[in-house]
């Protein structure tokens, strides 16, 4: 995927409601786990650490707020 296509994809995903974004991410992670990872516990541990990371939480919260500011 070219950088332009990747940017377009990211923009389109960003327009989805947060619940649909999360569902898409979960589906993609499930596919990655099944196709590429054999150490599922390490992956789960990494995901838990990422979800608990304040920087990741701040980024997700900012992304959730962007559509509200654009609509208002």
ABEGO torsion letter per residue (X at the ends): XBAAAAAAAAAAAAABBAAAAAAAAAAAAAAAAAAABABAAAAAAAAAAAAABAAAAAAAAAAAAAAAAAAX
